[in-house]
């Protein structure tokens, strides 16, 4: 395990240095692009008979459980670090539109993508069961807060637009994970759950995660208020994130939603009432550095994962169609409502276009796809997922800033 961690950290550091020195892309996009190009190079050389370290790379990546590393390890830290710097007062003011976009929008998007995927495969003469089409819709609909928050730092969009995008992204991944879990249970049981069972699962996962987050946030803020030692206070926040996520898993509630709530509470009430100026500075520095390091590692892993995906021949057109479907569904459930009713969403008139294009997918979608039961259907869903993720990060991620400027939505 130490060898694997050492190799990944060295690769992440090397990619981050190369990006900073040569390409100067946004950090998350740059390191993923470099890792992806490296994987493509290895695969291409092997296809023409050139000996490469490809077998070693595949063996290394195969020994890493990407789903476990992200969903059970990195995600709690990344979500807390992202939520820590979100303006809770502004987010609360935008709570109604963000809630509609995150809850209703994610569910409708999953359904539309599932239906569209089934229609597309029938049109192309390919086969993918209904349940796998819906699973793909559920895992690809949430926008990845890890990717979105990193990209928004350099986009310079107005604060209300940024808060809406960030808030929706922080919440809708929890909704998507719950939908995915429900559909995955359906696949394993072989029959649809009753409405009562579905509602029970949703309440237990989503509402339970939010309640747990409020309890942990309240407790840690009370603890922070009793001392003035930044070393202990940083340690308390780290223990809360790691221990709280583990507790959420034990209680079978949504760990991502719990960590978002804890981060929002510590970043607002805790920062204002429970910390000294020195603690605020050291806490922010610690979580910013940890966030940057883990982001680099995560996006290097996403880029390298290309080498171990079992690409199914004949899926090129389906992969292109999946990218179009994901954008179209995002536009229908987010873009059109915001464009038609900008005042209700408390956003500028053209913000719907930016919200549509900023629907970046990332590691969470890949991790969920990898958690499917092995088989040809899993390989197909993984190919579609990876195609959408790479397109959204490289193409959408790099063009969010220029699009915001073209729409006149830059902060200054």
C-alpha positions in Angstrom: 0.0 0.0 0.0 2.9 2.4 0.8 4.4 1.7 -2.6 1.1 2.5 -4.4 0.7 5.8 -2.4 4.3 6.7 -3.2 3.9 6.2 -6.9 0.6 8.1 -7.1 2.0 11.0 -5.1 5.1 11.2 -7.2 3.0 11.2 -10.4 0.6 13.8 -9.0 3.5 16.1 -8.0 5.2 15.6 -11.3 2.0 16.4 -13.3 1.3 19.4 -11.1 4.8 20.8 -11.6 4.7 20.2 -15.4 1.3 21.9 -15.6 2.4 24.9 -13.6 5.7 25.2 -15.5 4.5 24.6 -19.0 0.7 24.4 -19.6 -0.6 26.7 -16.8 -4.1 25.2 -17.0 -6.4 25.1 -13.9 -4.7 22.7 -11.6 -7.3 19.9 -11.6 -7.8 20.0 -15.3 -4.0 20.2 -16.0 -3.0 17.2 -13.9 -5.8 15.1 -15.3 -5.0 16.0 -18.9 -1.3 15.1 -18.4 -2.2 11.8 -16.8 -4.8 11.0 -19.6 -2.3 11.8 -22.3 0.3 9.5 -20.6 -2.3 6.7 -20.5 -3.3 7.3 -24.1 0.4 7.3 -25.1 1.0 3.9 -23.3 -2.1 2.4 -24.9 -1.1 3.7 -28.4 2.4 2.5 -28.2 1.3 -1.0 -27.1 -1.1 -1.1 -30.1 1.8 -0.7 -32.5 3.9 -3.3 -30.7 6.2 -1.0 -28.7 7.1 -2.3 -25.2 5.9 0.1 -22.4 5.4 0.0 -18.7 1.6 -0.5 -19.5 1.3 -3.8 -17.8 2.9 -2.4 -14.6 0.6 0.6 -14.8 -2.5 -1.6 -15.2 -1.4 -3.9 -12.3 -0.9 -0.8 -10.1 -4.3 0.7 -11.0 -6.0 -2.7 -10.7 -4.7 -2.9 -7.1 -6.4 0.4 -6.3 -10.1 0.3 -5.5 -11.0 3.6 -7.0 -14.6 3.5 -5.5 -13.3 2.8 -2.0 -10.5 5.4 -2.3 -12.8 8.2 -3.3 -16.1 7.4 -1.7 -14.7 6.1 1.6 -11.6 8.2 1.8 -11.0 11.4 -0.2 -14.6 12.5 -0.6 -15.3 13.5 3.0 -12.2 15.7 3.1 -12.9 17.3 -0.3 -16.5 18.0 0.4 -15.8 19.5 3.8 -13.0 21.7 2.4 -15.2 22.9 -0.4 -18.1 23.7 1.9 -15.9 25.4 4.4 -15.5 28.5 2.2 -19.1 28.7 0.9 -21.0 31.8 2.1 -23.8 30.2 4.2 -25.8 33.4 4.4 -25.8 33.8 0.6 -26.5 30.1 0.2 -29.5 30.3 2.7 -30.9 33.2 0.7 -30.7 31.0 -2.4 -31.9 27.9 -0.7 -35.2 27.5 -2.5 -33.9 27.7 -6.1 -30.8 25.6 -5.2 -33.1 23.0 -3.5 -35.2 22.8 -6.6 -32.2 22.4 -9.0 -30.5 19.9 -6.8 -33.5 17.7 -5.9 -36.0 17.9 -8.7 -33.4 18.7 -11.3 -31.2 15.7 -10.5 -34.1 13.2 -10.4 -35.5 14.5 -13.7 -32.1 14.5 -15.3 -31.5 10.9 -14.3 -34.9 9.8 -15.8 -34.3 11.8 -19.0 -30.8 10.4 -19.5 -32.0 6.9 -18.8 -34.8 7.1 -21.3 -32.6 8.8 -23.9 -29.8 6.2 -23.4 -32.3 3.3 -23.9 -33.6 5.0 -27.1 -30.1 5.7 -28.4 -28.9 2.1 -27.9 -32.0 0.8 -29.7 -31.3 3.3 -32.6 -27.7 2.1 -32.8 -28.6 -1.6 -32.7 -26.9 -2.1 -29.3 -28.2 -3.6 -26.2 -28.2 -2.2 -22.6 -30.9 -3.3 -20.1 -33.4 -0.7 -18.9 -32.0 -0.8 -15.3 -28.4 -0.1 -16.5 -29.7 2.9 -18.6 -31.3 4.3 -15.5 -28.2 3.6 -13.4 -26.1 5.5 -15.9 -28.6 8.4 -15.7 -28.4 8.4 -11.9 -24.6 8.4 -11.7 -24.0 10.9 -14.5 -26.6 13.5 -13.5 -25.0 14.9 -10.4 -22.3 17.5 -11.0 -19.1 16.8 -9.2 -18.5 19.4 -6.4 -14.8 18.5 -6.4 -14.4 19.4 -10.1 -16.8 22.4 -10.1 -15.4 24.1 -7.0 -11.9 23.9 -8.4 -12.9 25.3 -11.7 -15.0 28.1 -10.3 -12.0 29.6 -8.5 -10.6 30.9 -11.8 -14.0 31.7 -13.6 -14.6 35.0 -11.8 -18.4 34.7 -12.0 -20.8 36.9 -9.9 -21.2 35.7 -6.3 -24.9 34.7 -6.6 -24.1 32.6 -9.7 -21.1 31.0 -8.1 -23.1 30.2 -4.9 -25.9 28.7 -6.9 -23.5 26.5 -8.9 -21.5 25.5 -5.8 -24.5 24.9 -3.6 -26.3 22.8 -6.2 -23.1 20.8 -6.9 -22.5 20.2 -3.2 -26.1 18.9 -2.7 -27.0 17.0 -5.9 -24.2 14.5 -5.6 -25.9 13.2 -2.4 -29.2 13.0 -4.2 -27.5 11.2 -7.1 -25.9 8.7 -4.8 -29.2 7.9 -3.1 -30.9 7.4 -6.5 -28.0 5.2 -7.6 -28.2 3.1 -4.4 -32.0 2.6 -4.9 -31.6 1.5 -8.5 -28.6 -0.7 -7.6 -30.7 -2.5 -5.0 -33.4 -3.0 -7.6 -30.8 -4.6 -9.9 -29.6 -6.9 -7.1 -33.1 -7.8 -5.9 -34.5 -8.3 -9.4 -37.7 -6.3 -8.8 -38.7 -2.7 -8.2 -39.1 -1.6 -4.5 -42.4 -0.3 -3.3 -43.0 3.5 -3.1 -42.8 3.1 0.7 -39.4 1.4 0.5 -38.1 4.0 -1.8 -39.2 6.9 0.4 -37.8 5.2 3.5 -34.4 4.8 1.8 -34.4 8.4 0.6 -35.4 9.8 4.1 -32.9 7.6 5.9 -30.0 8.4 3.5 -30.6 12.1 2.6 -32.5 13.5 5.6 -30.5 11.3 8.0 -27.2 12.6 6.5 -28.4 16.3 6.9 -29.5 15.8 10.5 -26.2 14.0 11.3 -24.3 16.9 9.7 -26.2 19.5 11.8 -25.5 17.5 15.0 -21.8 17.2 14.3 -21.5 20.8 13.2 -23.2 22.0 16.4 -20.9 19.8 18.5 -17.6 20.8 16.9 -18.5 24.5 17.0 -19.1 24.2 20.8 -15.8 22.4 21.2 -13.9 25.0 19.2 -15.4 27.8 21.3 -13.9 26.3 24.5 -10.2 26.6 23.5 -7.8 28.8 21.6 -5.1 26.6 20.2 -5.1 26.3 16.5 -3.2 23.0 16.5 -6.0 21.3 18.6 -8.7 23.0 16.7 -7.4 21.9 13.3 -7.1 18.4 14.7 -10.7 18.5 15.9 -12.0 19.5 12.5 -10.0 16.7 10.8 -11.3 14.1 13.4 -14.8 15.4 12.8 -14.6 14.9 9.0 -13.0 11.4 9.1 -14.9 10.1 12.1 -18.2 11.7 11.1 -18.0 10.2 7.6 -17.3 6.8 9.1 -20.2 7.2 11.5 -22.5 8.1 8.6 -21.5 4.9 6.8 -22.2 2.9 10.0 -25.7 4.6 10.3 -26.3 4.0 6.5 -26.9 7.8 6.0 -25.5 10.0 3.4 -21.9 10.8 4.4 -21.5 13.4 1.5 -24.5 15.4 2.7 -23.4 15.2 6.3 -19.9 16.6 5.4 -21.4 19.4 3.4 -23.5 20.5 6.3 -20.6 20.3 8.8 -18.4 22.3 6.5 -21.1 25.0 6.0 -21.6 25.3 9.8 -17.9 25.4 10.7 -17.2 27.8 7.9 -19.8 30.2 9.0 -20.9 30.0 12.6 -17.6 28.4 13.7 -15.4 30.8 11.9 -17.3 33.8 13.2 -17.9 32.9 16.8 -15.6 30.0 17.8 -12.2 30.8 16.4 -9.5 33.5 16.9 -8.0 35.2 13.9 -4.9 33.0 14.2 -7.0 29.8 14.1 -9.0 31.0 11.1 -5.8 31.6 9.1 -4.2 28.3 10.1 -7.4 26.3 9.6 -7.9 27.8 6.2 -4.3 27.2 5.2 -4.5 23.5 6.4 -7.7 22.7 4.6 -6.7 24.6 1.4 -3.4 22.6 1.2 -5.1 19.3 1.9 -7.8 20.1 -0.7 -5.2 21.0 -3.3 -3.1 17.8 -2.7 -6.1 15.4 -2.7 -7.5 17.1 -5.8 -4.2 16.6 -7.7 -4.1 12.9 -6.6 -7.8 12.4 -7.5 -7.5 13.9 -11.0 -4.3 12.0 -11.7 -6.1 8.8 -10.8 -9.0 9.7 -13.2 -6.5 10.3 -16.0 -4.7 7.0 -15.4 -7.9 5.0 -15.1 -8.2 5.2 -18.9 -5.5 2.5 -19.1 -7.6 -0.1 -17.3 -11.0 0.6 -18.8 -12.2 -2.3 -21.0 -13.3 -0.3 -24.0 -16.2 -2.1 -25.8 -15.8 -2.0 -29.6 -18.6 -0.2 -31.4 -19.4 2.2 -28.6 -17.9 5.3 -30.1 -21.2 6.7 -31.4 -22.9 5.7 -28.2 -20.3 7.6 -26.2 -20.7 10.7 -28.3 -24.5 10.3 -27.9 -24.1 10.0 -24.1 -22.2 13.3 -24.0 -24.9 15.0 -26.0 -27.6 13.4 -23.8 -26.0 14.6 -20.6 -25.8 18.2 -21.9 -29.3 18.1 -23.3 -30.8 16.8 -20.0 -28.8 19.4 -18.0 -30.2 22.2 -20.3 -33.8 20.9 -20.0 -33.9 20.6 -16.2 -31.5 23.5 -15.2 -30.9 25.8 -18.2 -34.4 26.3 -19.5 -36.0 27.0 -16.0 -33.3 29.5 -15.2 -33.5 31.2 -18.6 -37.4 31.4 -18.4 -37.6 32.5 -14.7 -34.3 34.2 -13.8 -35.9 36.5 -11.2 -37.4 33.6 -9.3 -33.9 31.9 -9.3 -32.4 35.3 -8.2 -29.9 35.0 -11.1 -29.0 37.2 -14.1 -31.0 36.6 -17.3 -28.3 34.6 -19.2 -27.2 32.5 -16.2 -29.1 29.5 -17.5 -26.5 29.0 -20.2 -23.6 29.1 -17.8 -25.4 26.7 -15.3 -25.9 24.3 -18.1 -22.3 24.4 -19.3 -20.9 24.3 -15.7 -22.5 20.9 -15.1 -19.1 19.2 -14.9 -18.9 15.5 -14.0 -16.0 14.0 -12.2 -14.6 11.3 -10.0 -17.9 10.5 -8.2 -19.5 9.4 -11.5 -16.5 7.1 -12.3 -16.5 5.7 -8.7 -20.2 4.8 -8.9 -19.8 3.2 -12.4 -16.9 1.1 -11.0 -19.1 -0.1 -8.2 -21.5 -1.9 -10.6 -21.5 -5.7 -10.6 -18.9 -7.0 -13.1 -20.1 -7.9 -16.6 -20.4 -6.5 -20.1 -23.1 -4.0 -18.9 -20.7 -2.6 -16.4 -18.0 -2.2 -19.1 -20.5 -0.4 -21.3 -21.7 2.0 -18.6 -18.1 2.7 -17.5 -17.1 3.5 -21.1 -20.0 6.0 -21.4 -19.3 7.5 -18.0 -15.6 8.0 -18.7 -16.4 9.6 -22.0 -18.8 12.1 -20.4 -16.4 12.8 -17.5 -13.4 13.5 -19.8 -15.4 15.7 -22.1 -16.9 17.7 -19.2 -13.7 18.3 -17.4 -11.5 19.0 -20.4 -13.9 20.8 -22.7 -16.5 22.3 -20.4 -14.0 23.0 -17.6 -11.6 24.9 -19.8 -14.4 27.0 -21.4 -16.4 28.0 -18.4 -14.4 31.2 -17.9 -14.5 32.3 -21.6 -18.3 31.5 -21.7 -18.9 33.6 -18.6 -17.1 36.5 -20.2 -19.0 36.1 -23.5 -22.3 36.1 -21.6 -21.3 39.2 -19.6 -21.3 37.2 -16.3 -17.9 38.0 -15.0 -17.6 39.6 -11.6 -15.3 42.3 -12.7 
